Structures are given as structure tokens and as C-alpha cells.
Amino acid sequence: ERTARANLKAVRQAKQTARLATLDQPSQEEEEDIYSPYILEEEHIEMTEANSPPPPMRTLGDYGQRNDGEIA
């Protein structure tokens, strides 16, 4: 189990360093534009929050009932 965790950690770190290396080398188009990875992350967070459905409404009567509708 320790070996598996160590292997997963090594893979995670390798992916992270590869991702950071690609972010550090912007293309010519990105050099001309103002580019910030933080802005893109914030936009992604806002999109996921906007697409999530609202939580189900619970009333006090829901807590005392079983699955078949009988009172507990």
C-alpha cells in the first residue's frame, strides 16, 4: 500500500511539473495577448457554479418519514 501511494504521488508530481512547464512556455499568440491562468480558472469556476442544479428542497415533514411514506 505504501508503494502504491508513493507511485501515485510520483505520477501526480510528474503531471503537475509537465503542466507547469507547458504554462511557462506561452506561444507567440499568447505573448501578444495578456494571459493569466488565474482568470481562466475563475471563469471555469463560475461556469460550473452556474450549471449546477439547486439542492432539493427539504421540509420538516421529510425527516420523520420512511421510504414508503409511513411515519417513523
N, C-alpha and C positions, 0 to 999 in steps of 0.2 A: 504494500500500500504506500509506503514511503517513496519507493522508487517510482511508482505511478504518479504521485504528486510532484516529485522532482521533475519528471519528464514533462508533465503538463505545464509546470511553471517555466521550464526552459523553452517550450514551444510558444507559450504566451509571450515571453520576453522577446523571442526572436521575431514574432509577428509584430510586436509593438515597435521594435527598433526598425524593422523594414518599413512600417507605416510612417514612422517619423522621418526616415531617410527620404521617402518619396515626398513628404510635405516640405522638407527643407530644400528640395530642388524644384522650384517652380518653372514652368515652361515660359516661353517668350511672351505668350498672350497674357499669362498671369502676372508677369513682371510689369507689363504696361498698366494693367488694372490694379486697383487697390484690393488686395486679397488678404482675408483674415479667416483662418479656420474656425475661430470662435463665433463669428457671425453665422456661418453655415450651420454650426451646431445649434445655435439658438433658434434659427429658422426651423430646423428639423424638430426640435423640442416643441415649438409652437404648433407645428403641423400634427404631431402625434397627440397633443392635448386637444386639438380641435376635432380630431377624428374619433376620439374615444366616446363611447356611449355613456349616458348618465347612469349613475348607480341605481339599482332598483329601489323603489320607494317601500319602506317598511312602516307598518303601523303597529301600535301596541298589541293589537289582536293577533298579529302574526307570530309573536313569541310564544304564546301559550298553546299553539295548535300543532298536532302531529301531521304527518304527510297525508293521511286520508281525511283530514278535516275535523277529526274529533278533538275535543279539548283534552290536554294532557293532565 
